[in-house]
Protein backbone atom coordinates (compact mmCIF):
# COMPACT_ATOMS: atom_id res chain seq x y z
CA UNK A 1 0.00 0.00 0.00
CA UNK A 2 1.21 3.48 -0.76
CA UNK A 3 0.34 6.61 1.16
CA UNK A 4 -0.15 9.88 -0.66
CA UNK A 5 2.64 12.16 0.57
CA UNK A 6 0.55 15.33 0.57
CA UNK A 7 -2.34 13.66 2.40
CA UNK A 8 0.03 12.19 4.96
CA UNK A 9 1.81 15.49 5.53
CA UNK A 10 -1.55 17.27 5.89
CA UNK A 11 -2.66 14.72 8.50
CA UNK A 12 0.65 15.21 10.31
CA UNK A 13 0.13 18.98 10.30
CA UNK A 14 -3.40 18.59 11.68
CA UNK A 15 -2.04 16.38 14.44
CA UNK A 16 0.81 18.86 15.09
CA UNK A 17 3.41 16.15 14.41
CA UNK A 18 6.62 16.13 12.45
CA UNK A 19 8.58 13.25 10.98
CA UNK A 20 10.36 12.73 14.31
CA UNK A 21 7.14 12.62 16.36
CA UNK A 22 5.23 10.21 14.14
CA UNK A 23 7.41 7.10 14.58
CA UNK A 24 7.20 7.50 18.36
CA UNK A 25 3.42 7.98 18.31
CA UNK A 26 2.90 5.06 15.92
CA UNK A 27 5.37 2.76 17.71
CA UNK A 28 7.24 2.11 14.48
CA UNK A 29 10.89 2.40 13.44
CA UNK A 30 11.77 5.76 11.90
CA UNK A 31 12.88 4.23 8.53
CA UNK A 32 9.50 2.49 8.18
CA UNK A 33 7.62 5.76 8.71
CA UNK A 34 9.99 7.55 6.32
CA UNK A 35 9.18 4.93 3.66
CA UNK A 36 5.49 5.77 4.04
CA UNK A 37 6.14 9.52 3.92
CA UNK A 38 8.16 9.33 0.69
CA UNK A 39 5.55 7.13 -0.98
CA UNK A 40 7.18 3.72 -0.85
CA UNK A 41 4.93 0.74 -0.32
CA UNK A 42 4.24 -0.29 3.26
CA UNK A 43 2.24 -3.09 4.85
CA UNK A 44 -1.44 -2.46 5.56
CA UNK A 45 -0.84 -2.82 9.31
CA UNK A 46 1.90 -0.18 9.12
CA UNK A 47 -0.39 2.27 7.37
CA UNK A 48 -3.05 1.46 9.94
CA UNK A 49 -0.73 2.26 12.84
CA UNK A 50 0.32 5.53 11.22
CA UNK A 51 -3.31 6.50 10.61
CA UNK A 52 -4.25 5.58 14.20
CA UNK A 53 -1.42 7.74 15.56
CA UNK A 54 -2.68 10.63 13.42
CA UNK A 55 -6.32 10.08 14.35
CA UNK A 56 -7.51 9.49 10.79
CA UNK A 57 -8.97 6.62 8.79
CA UNK A 58 -6.29 4.75 6.80
CA UNK A 59 -8.30 5.31 3.60
CA UNK A 60 -7.70 9.06 3.99
CA UNK A 61 -3.96 8.51 3.53
CA UNK A 62 -4.03 6.20 0.51
CA UNK A 63 -2.60 7.23 -2.82
CA UNK A 64 -5.31 7.40 -5.46
CA UNK A 65 -4.70 5.15 -8.43
PyMOL Python script that loads the backbone (N, CA, C, O; Angstrom):
from pymol import cmd

cmd.read_pdbstr("""\
ATOM      1  N   UNK A   1       0.842  -1.167   0.000  1.00  0.00           N
ATOM      2  CA  UNK A   1       0.000   0.000   0.000  1.00  0.00           C
ATOM      3  C   UNK A   1       0.891   1.235   0.000  1.00  0.00           C
ATOM      4  O   UNK A   1       1.952   1.263   0.624  1.00  0.00           O
ATOM      5  N   UNK A   2       0.434   2.245  -0.711  1.00  0.00           N
ATOM      6  CA  UNK A   2       1.207   3.484  -0.760  1.00  0.00           C
ATOM      7  C   UNK A   2       0.370   4.631  -0.215  1.00  0.00           C
ATOM      8  O   UNK A   2      -0.800   4.793  -0.561  1.00  0.00           O
ATOM      9  N   UNK A   3       0.995   5.416   0.638  1.00  0.00           N
ATOM     10  CA  UNK A   3       0.344   6.612   1.164  1.00  0.00           C
ATOM     11  C   UNK A   3       0.628   7.775   0.231  1.00  0.00           C
ATOM     12  O   UNK A   3       1.706   7.860  -0.357  1.00  0.00           O
ATOM     13  N   UNK A   4      -0.329   8.661   0.100  1.00  0.00           N
ATOM     14  CA  UNK A   4      -0.146   9.884  -0.660  1.00  0.00           C
ATOM     15  C   UNK A   4       0.625  10.862   0.221  1.00  0.00           C
ATOM     16  O   UNK A   4       0.178  11.198   1.318  1.00  0.00           O
ATOM     17  N   UNK A   5       1.763  11.309  -0.247  1.00  0.00           N
ATOM     18  CA  UNK A   5       2.642  12.156   0.570  1.00  0.00           C
ATOM     19  C   UNK A   5       1.937  13.420   1.065  1.00  0.00           C
ATOM     20  O   UNK A   5       2.048  13.780   2.237  1.00  0.00           O
ATOM     21  N   UNK A   6       1.219  14.085   0.176  1.00  0.00           N
ATOM     22  CA  UNK A   6       0.552  15.329   0.569  1.00  0.00           C
ATOM     23  C   UNK A   6      -0.532  15.077   1.610  1.00  0.00           C
ATOM     24  O   UNK A   6      -0.681  15.846   2.559  1.00  0.00           O
ATOM     25  N   UNK A   7      -1.290  13.997   1.428  1.00  0.00           N
ATOM     26  CA  UNK A   7      -2.338  13.660   2.401  1.00  0.00           C
ATOM     27  C   UNK A   7      -1.725  13.313   3.755  1.00  0.00           C
ATOM     28  O   UNK A   7      -2.238  13.713   4.800  1.00  0.00           O
ATOM     29  N   UNK A   8      -0.636  12.575   3.724  1.00  0.00           N
ATOM     30  CA  UNK A   8       0.031  12.191   4.963  1.00  0.00           C
ATOM     31  C   UNK A   8       0.611  13.409   5.671  1.00  0.00           C
ATOM     32  O   UNK A   8       0.481  13.540   6.888  1.00  0.00           O
ATOM     33  N   UNK A   9       1.246  14.295   4.922  1.00  0.00           N
ATOM     34  CA  UNK A   9       1.810  15.495   5.526  1.00  0.00           C
ATOM     35  C   UNK A   9       0.712  16.411   6.072  1.00  0.00           C
ATOM     36  O   UNK A   9       0.907  17.056   7.102  1.00  0.00           O
ATOM     37  N   UNK A  10      -0.431  16.474   5.400  1.00  0.00           N
ATOM     38  CA  UNK A  10      -1.547  17.272   5.893  1.00  0.00           C
ATOM     39  C   UNK A  10      -2.079  16.692   7.202  1.00  0.00           C
ATOM     40  O   UNK A  10      -2.368  17.436   8.139  1.00  0.00           O
ATOM     41  N   UNK A  11      -2.209  15.369   7.266  1.00  0.00           N
ATOM     42  CA  UNK A  11      -2.663  14.721   8.499  1.00  0.00           C
ATOM     43  C   UNK A  11      -1.657  14.950   9.628  1.00  0.00           C
ATOM     44  O   UNK A  11      -2.047  15.145  10.779  1.00  0.00           O
ATOM     45  N   UNK A  12      -0.374  14.927   9.302  1.00  0.00           N
ATOM     46  CA  UNK A  12       0.654  15.207  10.306  1.00  0.00           C
ATOM     47  C   UNK A  12       0.535  16.643  10.807  1.00  0.00           C
ATOM     48  O   UNK A  12       0.675  16.895  12.003  1.00  0.00           O
ATOM     49  N   UNK A  13       0.279  17.579   9.908  1.00  0.00           N
ATOM     50  CA  UNK A  13       0.127  18.981  10.300  1.00  0.00           C
ATOM     51  C   UNK A  13      -1.090  19.152  11.207  1.00  0.00           C
ATOM     52  O   UNK A  13      -1.029  19.863  12.210  1.00  0.00           O
ATOM     53  N   UNK A  14      -2.188  18.500  10.852  1.00  0.00           N
ATOM     54  CA  UNK A  14      -3.404  18.594  11.679  1.00  0.00           C
ATOM     55  C   UNK A  14      -3.176  18.035  13.074  1.00  0.00           C
ATOM     56  O   UNK A  14      -3.741  18.524  14.052  1.00  0.00           O
ATOM     57  N   UNK A  15      -2.336  17.000  13.154  1.00  0.00           N
ATOM     58  CA  UNK A  15      -2.037  16.377  14.442  1.00  0.00           C
ATOM     59  C   UNK A  15      -0.863  17.064  15.146  1.00  0.00           C
ATOM     60  O   UNK A  15      -0.442  16.633  16.219  1.00  0.00           O
ATOM     61  N   UNK A  16      -0.339  18.128  14.541  1.00  0.00           N
ATOM     62  CA  UNK A  16       0.811  18.862  15.090  1.00  0.00           C
ATOM     63  C   UNK A  16       2.005  17.931  15.328  1.00  0.00           C
ATOM     64  O   UNK A  16       2.652  17.984  16.373  1.00  0.00           O
ATOM     65  N   UNK A  17       2.280  17.080  14.338  1.00  0.00           N
ATOM     66  CA  UNK A  17       3.410  16.152  14.415  1.00  0.00           C
ATOM     67  C   UNK A  17       4.371  16.411  13.272  1.00  0.00           C
ATOM     68  O   UNK A  17       3.982  16.882  12.203  1.00  0.00           O
ATOM     69  N   UNK A  18       5.626  16.097  13.516  1.00  0.00           N
ATOM     70  CA  UNK A  18       6.617  16.132  12.445  1.00  0.00           C
ATOM     71  C   UNK A  18       7.134  14.719  12.222  1.00  0.00           C
ATOM     72  O   UNK A  18       6.666  13.773  12.855  1.00  0.00           O
ATOM     73  N   UNK A  19       8.090  14.582  11.329  1.00  0.00           N
ATOM     74  CA  UNK A  19       8.581  13.248  10.981  1.00  0.00           C
ATOM     75  C   UNK A  19       9.351  12.577  12.115  1.00  0.00           C
ATOM     76  O   UNK A  19       9.613  11.376  12.057  1.00  0.00           O
ATOM     77  N   UNK A  20       9.712  13.335  13.138  1.00  0.00           N
ATOM     78  CA  UNK A  20      10.362  12.728  14.309  1.00  0.00           C
ATOM     79  C   UNK A  20       9.323  12.275  15.331  1.00  0.00           C
ATOM     80  O   UNK A  20       9.546  11.299  16.048  1.00  0.00           O
ATOM     81  N   UNK A  21       8.196  12.971  15.403  1.00  0.00           N
ATOM     82  CA  UNK A  21       7.143  12.625  16.358  1.00  0.00           C
ATOM     83  C   UNK A  21       6.352  11.395  15.934  1.00  0.00           C
ATOM     84  O   UNK A  21       5.980  10.575  16.773  1.00  0.00           O
ATOM     85  N   UNK A  22       6.094  11.265  14.640  1.00  0.00           N
ATOM     86  CA  UNK A  22       5.227  10.213  14.140  1.00  0.00           C
ATOM     87  C   UNK A  22       5.708   8.797  14.444  1.00  0.00           C
ATOM     88  O   UNK A  22       4.894   7.974  14.864  1.00  0.00           O
ATOM     89  N   UNK A  23       6.981   8.469  14.256  1.00  0.00           N
ATOM     90  CA  UNK A  23       7.415   7.104  14.582  1.00  0.00           C
ATOM     91  C   UNK A  23       7.199   6.757  16.061  1.00  0.00           C
ATOM     92  O   UNK A  23       6.858   5.622  16.393  1.00  0.00           O
ATOM     93  N   UNK A  24       7.396   7.723  16.926  1.00  0.00           N
ATOM     94  CA  UNK A  24       7.198   7.495  18.361  1.00  0.00           C
ATOM     95  C   UNK A  24       5.722   7.251  18.644  1.00  0.00           C
ATOM     96  O   UNK A  24       5.367   6.315  19.359  1.00  0.00           O
ATOM     97  N   UNK A  25       4.859   8.102  18.077  1.00  0.00           N
ATOM     98  CA  UNK A  25       3.416   7.982  18.310  1.00  0.00           C
ATOM     99  C   UNK A  25       2.853   6.685  17.726  1.00  0.00           C
ATOM    100  O   UNK A  25       1.946   6.082  18.300  1.00  0.00           O
ATOM    101  N   UNK A  26       3.394   6.263  16.588  1.00  0.00           N
ATOM    102  CA  UNK A  26       2.900   5.055  15.924  1.00  0.00           C
ATOM    103  C   UNK A  26       3.568   3.782  16.453  1.00  0.00           C
ATOM    104  O   UNK A  26       3.099   2.677  16.181  1.00  0.00           O
ATOM    105  N   UNK A  27       4.648   3.933  17.196  1.00  0.00           N
ATOM    106  CA  UNK A  27       5.366   2.764  17.706  1.00  0.00           C
ATOM    107  C   UNK A  27       6.060   1.990  16.602  1.00  0.00           C
ATOM    108  O   UNK A  27       6.131   0.761  16.636  1.00  0.00           O
ATOM    109  N   UNK A  28       6.570   2.723  15.625  1.00  0.00           N
ATOM    110  CA  UNK A  28       7.240   2.105  14.477  1.00  0.00           C
ATOM    111  C   UNK A  28       8.647   2.666  14.340  1.00  0.00           C
ATOM    112  O   UNK A  28       8.928   3.775  14.796  1.00  0.00           O
ATOM    113  N   UNK A  29       9.543   1.883  13.700  1.00  0.00           N
ATOM    114  CA  UNK A  29      10.889   2.402  13.445  1.00  0.00           C
ATOM    115  C   UNK A  29      10.839   3.602  12.501  1.00  0.00           C
ATOM    116  O   UNK A  29      10.007   3.659  11.595  1.00  0.00           O
ATOM    117  N   UNK A  30      11.729   4.546  12.722  1.00  0.00           N
ATOM    118  CA  UNK A  30      11.769   5.757  11.895  1.00  0.00           C
ATOM    119  C   UNK A  30      11.889   5.450  10.398  1.00  0.00           C
ATOM    120  O   UNK A  30      11.180   6.070   9.605  1.00  0.00           O
ATOM    121  N   UNK A  31      12.764   4.512   9.974  1.00  0.00           N
ATOM    122  CA  UNK A  31      12.877   4.232   8.532  1.00  0.00           C
ATOM    123  C   UNK A  31      11.566   3.732   7.924  1.00  0.00           C
ATOM    124  O   UNK A  31      11.277   4.024   6.764  1.00  0.00           O
ATOM    125  N   UNK A  32      10.780   2.995   8.679  1.00  0.00           N
ATOM    126  CA  UNK A  32       9.499   2.492   8.185  1.00  0.00           C
ATOM    127  C   UNK A  32       8.542   3.654   7.932  1.00  0.00           C
ATOM    128  O   UNK A  32       7.865   3.698   6.904  1.00  0.00           O
ATOM    129  N   UNK A  33       8.491   4.585   8.868  1.00  0.00           N
ATOM    130  CA  UNK A  33       7.622   5.760   8.709  1.00  0.00           C
ATOM    131  C   UNK A  33       8.126   6.623   7.559  1.00  0.00           C
ATOM    132  O   UNK A  33       7.324   7.157   6.792  1.00  0.00           O
ATOM    133  N   UNK A  34       9.434   6.767   7.429  1.00  0.00           N
ATOM    134  CA  UNK A  34       9.991   7.553   6.322  1.00  0.00           C
ATOM    135  C   UNK A  34       9.605   6.937   4.980  1.00  0.00           C
ATOM    136  O   UNK A  34       9.318   7.658   4.024  1.00  0.00           O
ATOM    137  N   UNK A  35       9.597   5.605   4.907  1.00  0.00           N
ATOM    138  CA  UNK A  35       9.177   4.935   3.663  1.00  0.00           C
ATOM    139  C   UNK A  35       7.752   5.328   3.302  1.00  0.00           C
ATOM    140  O   UNK A  35       7.454   5.580   2.135  1.00  0.00           O
ATOM    141  N   UNK A  36       6.876   5.380   4.291  1.00  0.00           N
ATOM    142  CA  UNK A  36       5.486   5.770   4.040  1.00  0.00           C
ATOM    143  C   UNK A  36       5.410   7.229   3.596  1.00  0.00           C
ATOM    144  O   UNK A  36       4.660   7.564   2.679  1.00  0.00           O
ATOM    145  N   UNK A  37       6.181   8.088   4.241  1.00  0.00           N
ATOM    146  CA  UNK A  37       6.139   9.517   3.920  1.00  0.00           C
ATOM    147  C   UNK A  37       6.607   9.784   2.494  1.00  0.00           C
ATOM    148  O   UNK A  37       6.029  10.623   1.803  1.00  0.00           O
ATOM    149  N   UNK A  38       7.641   9.082   2.044  1.00  0.00           N
ATOM    150  CA  UNK A  38       8.163   9.326   0.694  1.00  0.00           C
ATOM    151  C   UNK A  38       7.405   8.565  -0.390  1.00  0.00           C
ATOM    152  O   UNK A  38       7.735   8.673  -1.571  1.00  0.00           O
ATOM    153  N   UNK A  39       6.391   7.796   0.007  1.00  0.00           N
ATOM    154  CA  UNK A  39       5.551   7.134  -0.982  1.00  0.00           C
ATOM    155  C   UNK A  39       5.953   5.732  -1.360  1.00  0.00           C
ATOM    156  O   UNK A  39       5.458   5.197  -2.352  1.00  0.00           O
ATOM    157  N   UNK A  40       6.842   5.117  -0.595  1.00  0.00           N
ATOM    158  CA  UNK A  40       7.181   3.719  -0.849  1.00  0.00           C
ATOM    159  C   UNK A  40       6.073   2.838  -0.280  1.00  0.00           C
ATOM    160  O   UNK A  40       5.350   3.249   0.628  1.00  0.00           O
ATOM    161  N   UNK A  41       5.947   1.663  -0.797  1.00  0.00           N
ATOM    162  CA  UNK A  41       4.929   0.745  -0.321  1.00  0.00           C
ATOM    163  C   UNK A  41       5.194   0.283   1.103  1.00  0.00           C
ATOM    164  O   UNK A  41       6.334   0.000   1.471  1.00  0.00           O
ATOM    165  N   UNK A  42       4.145   0.210   1.895  1.00  0.00           N
ATOM    166  CA  UNK A  42       4.236  -0.288   3.265  1.00  0.00           C
ATOM    167  C   UNK A  42       3.126  -1.304   3.486  1.00  0.00           C
ATOM    168  O   UNK A  42       2.169  -1.363   2.713  1.00  0.00           O
ATOM    169  N   UNK A  43       3.250  -2.088   4.521  1.00  0.00           N
ATOM    170  CA  UNK A  43       2.237  -3.091   4.846  1.00  0.00           C
ATOM    171  C   UNK A  43       0.957  -2.399   5.320  1.00  0.00           C
ATOM    172  O   UNK A  43       1.006  -1.303   5.878  1.00  0.00           O
ATOM    173  N   UNK A  44      -0.183  -3.045   5.095  1.00  0.00           N
ATOM    174  CA  UNK A  44      -1.441  -2.464   5.563  1.00  0.00           C
ATOM    175  C   UNK A  44      -1.446  -2.160   7.063  1.00  0.00           C
ATOM    176  O   UNK A  44      -1.967  -1.126   7.482  1.00  0.00           O
ATOM    177  N   UNK A  45      -0.876  -3.045   7.866  1.00  0.00           N
ATOM    178  CA  UNK A  45      -0.839  -2.817   9.315  1.00  0.00           C
ATOM    179  C   UNK A  45      -0.005  -1.588   9.653  1.00  0.00           C
ATOM    180  O   UNK A  45      -0.325  -0.857  10.590  1.00  0.00           O
ATOM    181  N   UNK A  46       1.053  -1.360   8.898  1.00  0.00           N
ATOM    182  CA  UNK A  46       1.895  -0.184   9.117  1.00  0.00           C
ATOM    183  C   UNK A  46       1.112   1.087   8.828  1.00  0.00           C
ATOM    184  O   UNK A  46       1.139   2.033   9.615  1.00  0.00           O
ATOM    185  N   UNK A  47       0.421   1.106   7.708  1.00  0.00           N
ATOM    186  CA  UNK A  47      -0.386   2.272   7.367  1.00  0.00           C
ATOM    187  C   UNK A  47      -1.486   2.473   8.409  1.00  0.00           C
ATOM    188  O   UNK A  47      -1.826   3.605   8.754  1.00  0.00           O
ATOM    189  N   UNK A  48      -2.027   1.381   8.896  1.00  0.00           N
ATOM    190  CA  UNK A  48      -3.047   1.463   9.937  1.00  0.00           C
ATOM    191  C   UNK A  48      -2.520   2.072  11.221  1.00  0.00           C
ATOM    192  O   UNK A  48      -3.204   2.878  11.853  1.00  0.00           O
ATOM    193  N   UNK A  49      -1.315   1.698  11.612  1.00  0.00           N
ATOM    194  CA  UNK A  49      -0.727   2.255  12.839  1.00  0.00           C
ATOM    195  C   UNK A  49      -0.416   3.735  12.682  1.00  0.00           C
ATOM    196  O   UNK A  49      -0.586   4.518  13.618  1.00  0.00           O
ATOM    197  N   UNK A  50       0.041   4.113  11.494  1.00  0.00           N
ATOM    198  CA  UNK A  50       0.322   5.527  11.225  1.00  0.00           C
ATOM    199  C   UNK A  50      -0.986   6.324  11.278  1.00  0.00           C
ATOM    200  O   UNK A  50      -1.050   7.382  11.903  1.00  0.00           O
ATOM    201  N   UNK A  51      -2.017   5.810  10.622  1.00  0.00           N
ATOM    202  CA  UNK A  51      -3.309   6.498  10.614  1.00  0.00           C
ATOM    203  C   UNK A  51      -3.870   6.615  12.029  1.00  0.00           C
ATOM    204  O   UNK A  51      -4.406   7.660  12.398  1.00  0.00           O
ATOM    205  N   UNK A  52      -3.752   5.559  12.817  1.00  0.00           N
ATOM    206  CA  UNK A  52      -4.251   5.584  14.197  1.00  0.00           C
ATOM    207  C   UNK A  52      -3.519   6.649  15.011  1.00  0.00           C
ATOM    208  O   UNK A  52      -4.139   7.376  15.788  1.00  0.00           O
ATOM    209  N   UNK A  53      -2.213   6.739  14.834  1.00  0.00           N
ATOM    210  CA  UNK A  53      -1.421   7.735  15.560  1.00  0.00           C
ATOM    211  C   UNK A  53      -1.824   9.151  15.163  1.00  0.00           C
ATOM    212  O   UNK A  53      -1.733  10.078  15.967  1.00  0.00           O
ATOM    213  N   UNK A  54      -2.277   9.315  13.903  1.00  0.00           N
ATOM    214  CA  UNK A  54      -2.676  10.632  13.416  1.00  0.00           C
ATOM    215  C   UNK A  54      -4.161  10.916  13.649  1.00  0.00           C
ATOM    216  O   UNK A  54      -4.627  12.034  13.429  1.00  0.00           O
ATOM    217  N   UNK A  55      -4.894   9.905  14.094  1.00  0.00           N
ATOM    218  CA  UNK A  55      -6.315  10.085  14.352  1.00  0.00           C
ATOM    219  C   UNK A  55      -7.163  10.190  13.101  1.00  0.00           C
ATOM    220  O   UNK A  55      -8.173  10.892  13.086  1.00  0.00           O
ATOM    221  N   UNK A  56      -6.751   9.486  12.040  1.00  0.00           N
ATOM    222  CA  UNK A  56      -7.508   9.494  10.791  1.00  0.00           C
ATOM    223  C   UNK A  56      -7.779   8.070  10.339  1.00  0.00           C
ATOM    224  O   UNK A  56      -7.168   7.124  10.836  1.00  0.00           O
ATOM    225  N   UNK A  57      -8.691   7.922   9.400  1.00  0.00           N
ATOM    226  CA  UNK A  57      -8.970   6.623   8.794  1.00  0.00           C
ATOM    227  C   UNK A  57      -7.846   6.320   7.803  1.00  0.00           C
ATOM    228  O   UNK A  57      -7.410   7.220   7.085  1.00  0.00           O
ATOM    229  N   UNK A  58      -7.371   5.083   7.748  1.00  0.00           N
ATOM    230  CA  UNK A  58      -6.293   4.751   6.804  1.00  0.00           C
ATOM    231  C   UNK A  58      -6.637   5.101   5.355  1.00  0.00           C
ATOM    232  O   UNK A  58      -5.748   5.461   4.583  1.00  0.00           O
ATOM    233  N   UNK A  59      -7.897   5.000   4.981  1.00  0.00           N
ATOM    234  CA  UNK A  59      -8.301   5.313   3.604  1.00  0.00           C
ATOM    235  C   UNK A  59      -8.014   6.768   3.240  1.00  0.00           C
ATOM    236  O   UNK A  59      -7.819   7.087   2.067  1.00  0.00           O
ATOM    237  N   UNK A  60      -7.987   7.650   4.240  1.00  0.00           N
ATOM    238  CA  UNK A  60      -7.698   9.057   3.985  1.00  0.00           C
ATOM    239  C   UNK A  60      -6.254   9.297   3.546  1.00  0.00           C
ATOM    240  O   UNK A  60      -5.946  10.331   2.954  1.00  0.00           O
ATOM    241  N   UNK A  61      -5.374   8.343   3.837  1.00  0.00           N
ATOM    242  CA  UNK A  61      -3.958   8.510   3.526  1.00  0.00           C
ATOM    243  C   UNK A  61      -3.536   7.824   2.235  1.00  0.00           C
ATOM    244  O   UNK A  61      -2.429   8.051   1.746  1.00  0.00           O
ATOM    245  N   UNK A  62      -4.401   6.992   1.682  1.00  0.00           N
ATOM    246  CA  UNK A  62      -4.029   6.201   0.508  1.00  0.00           C
ATOM    247  C   UNK A  62      -3.841   7.039  -0.740  1.00  0.00           C
ATOM    248  O   UNK A  62      -4.560   8.005  -0.993  1.00  0.00           O
ATOM    249  N   UNK A  63      -2.850   6.632  -1.505  1.00  0.00           N
ATOM    250  CA  UNK A  63      -2.604   7.232  -2.822  1.00  0.00           C
ATOM    251  C   UNK A  63      -3.723   6.794  -3.762  1.00  0.00           C
ATOM    252  O   UNK A  63      -4.085   5.619  -3.803  1.00  0.00           O
ATOM    253  N   UNK A  64      -4.263   7.740  -4.509  1.00  0.00           N
ATOM    254  CA  UNK A  64      -5.313   7.401  -5.464  1.00  0.00           C
ATOM    255  C   UNK A  64      -4.681   6.868  -6.741  1.00  0.00           C
ATOM    256  O   UNK A  64      -3.699   7.411  -7.246  1.00  0.00           O
ATOM    257  N   UNK A  65      -5.260   5.809  -7.240  1.00  0.00           N
ATOM    258  CA  UNK A  65      -4.699   5.154  -8.433  1.00  0.00           C
ATOM    259  C   UNK A  65      -5.475   5.534  -9.656  1.00  0.00           C
ATOM    260  O   UNK A  65      -5.154   5.084 -10.756  1.00  0.00           O
TER     261      UNK A  65
END
""", "prot")
cmd.dss("prot")
cmd.show_as("cartoon", "prot")
cmd.util.cbc("prot")
cmd.orient("prot")
